[in-house]
């Protein structure tokens, strides 16, 4: 069996090439990783692929992470994708804003790779359980 087929797909969005490279290096052994250097590139990817998760920086040119998540949460196709902010912003008000906009987690840079991987793992497990429960409820209501 091809292990790649069973891997969760994560889109890493950051305008910094170094952060993209570090993130890919950490995640590639565990997940299928797609990268986007801007919100525009993220939306182009989302036209073709719905990932299991998005890791999103806040500070980016043109459209910041807050605007990106507002856009994602406003569309039926993308509203349920779990988003984790992965950012250098450390002010508690930024964290509160990110979570209030619908992020499932908020991780501050610099981060420890093992910590990042565990947080992603936990969020993905919770998302899968939520999705399975919703499917059971819909099936029950239809039957």
C-alpha positions in Angstrom: 0.0 0.0 0.0 1.3 3.5 -0.8 1.7 5.4 2.4 1.6 8.7 0.5 -2.1 8.2 -0.4 -3.1 8.0 3.3 -1.2 11.1 4.3 -3.1 14.2 5.4 -2.5 17.2 3.0 -1.4 20.4 4.7 -1.0 23.7 3.0 1.7 25.9 4.5 1.2 29.6 3.8 4.0 32.0 4.5 5.6 34.8 2.5 9.1 33.9 3.8 11.0 31.3 1.8 13.1 30.3 4.9 9.9 29.6 6.9 8.5 27.6 4.0 11.7 25.5 3.8 11.8 24.9 7.6 8.1 24.0 7.7 8.4 21.6 4.7 11.4 20.0 6.3 9.6 19.4 9.6 6.3 18.2 8.0 7.4 16.3 4.9 8.1 13.1 6.8 4.6 13.0 8.2 2.3 14.8 5.8 1.9 15.7 2.1 2.9 19.4 2.2 1.9 22.0 -0.4 3.2 25.6 0.0 2.0 29.0 -0.9 4.0 32.2 -0.6 0.9 34.4 -0.6 -2.9 34.4 0.0 -3.4 34.5 -3.8 -1.4 31.3 -4.3 -3.3 29.6 -1.5 -6.6 30.4 -3.2 -5.3 29.1 -6.5 -4.4 25.8 -4.8 -7.8 25.7 -3.1 -9.5 25.9 -6.5 -8.1 22.4 -7.1 -7.4 20.8 -3.8 -9.2 20.9 -0.4 -6.5 20.1 2.2 -6.9 18.5 5.6 -5.4 21.6 7.3 -3.9 25.0 6.6 -0.9 26.4 8.5 -1.2 30.2 8.0 1.1 33.1 8.8 -0.5 36.4 9.8 1.9 39.0 8.5 1.9 38.8 4.7 1.8 41.4 2.0 -1.4 42.2 0.1 -3.7 40.1 2.3 -2.8 39.2 5.9 -3.7 35.9 7.6 -6.7 37.5 9.4 -8.3 38.4 6.0 -7.4 35.0 4.6 -9.2 33.1 7.4 -12.2 35.4 7.1 -12.4 34.6 3.4 -12.0 30.8 4.1 -14.7 30.8 6.7 -17.1 32.7 4.5 -17.2 30.0 1.8 -19.0 26.7 2.0 -16.2 24.9 0.2 -13.5 26.0 2.7 -15.2 26.9 5.9 -14.6 23.6 7.6 -10.8 23.4 6.8 -9.0 23.6 10.2 -6.6 26.5 10.2 -3.6 26.9 12.6 -2.0 30.3 12.8 1.8 29.8 12.7 3.1 33.3 13.4 5.7 35.6 15.0 3.0 37.7 16.6 3.2 37.1 20.3 0.7 39.6 21.7 -2.3 37.9 23.5 -4.7 40.1 21.6 -3.4 38.7 18.3 -3.9 35.1 19.5 -7.4 36.0 20.7 -8.3 37.6 17.4 -7.0 34.6 15.5 -9.0 32.1 17.5 -12.1 34.3 17.4 -11.9 34.3 13.6 -12.0 30.5 13.6 -8.5 29.2 13.9 -8.3 25.9 15.7 -4.9 26.8 17.2 -2.3 29.5 17.4 1.4 28.6 17.5 4.1 31.3 18.0 7.4 31.3 16.1 9.9 30.2 16.9 8.4 26.8 17.7 9.8 23.4 18.6 9.3 20.9 15.7 8.0 18.1 18.0 5.5 20.6 19.6 4.3 21.7 16.1 3.8 18.1 15.0 1.9 17.1 18.1 -0.4 20.1 17.9 -1.1 19.3 14.2 -1.7 15.6 15.0 -4.2 16.5 17.8 -6.1 19.0 15.7 -6.4 16.6 12.8 -7.7 13.8 15.1 -10.3 16.2 16.5 -11.3 17.3 13.0 -11.7 13.7 11.8 -13.9 12.9 14.8 -16.0 15.9 14.3 -16.4 15.1 10.6 -17.3 11.4 11.4 -19.9 12.5 14.0 -21.5 15.0 11.6 -21.7 12.3 8.9 -23.4 9.9 11.4 -25.9 12.6 12.4 -26.8 13.4 8.8 -27.2 9.7 8.0 -29.4 9.3 11.0 -31.6 12.3 10.1 -31.9 11.1 6.5 -32.8 7.5 7.4 
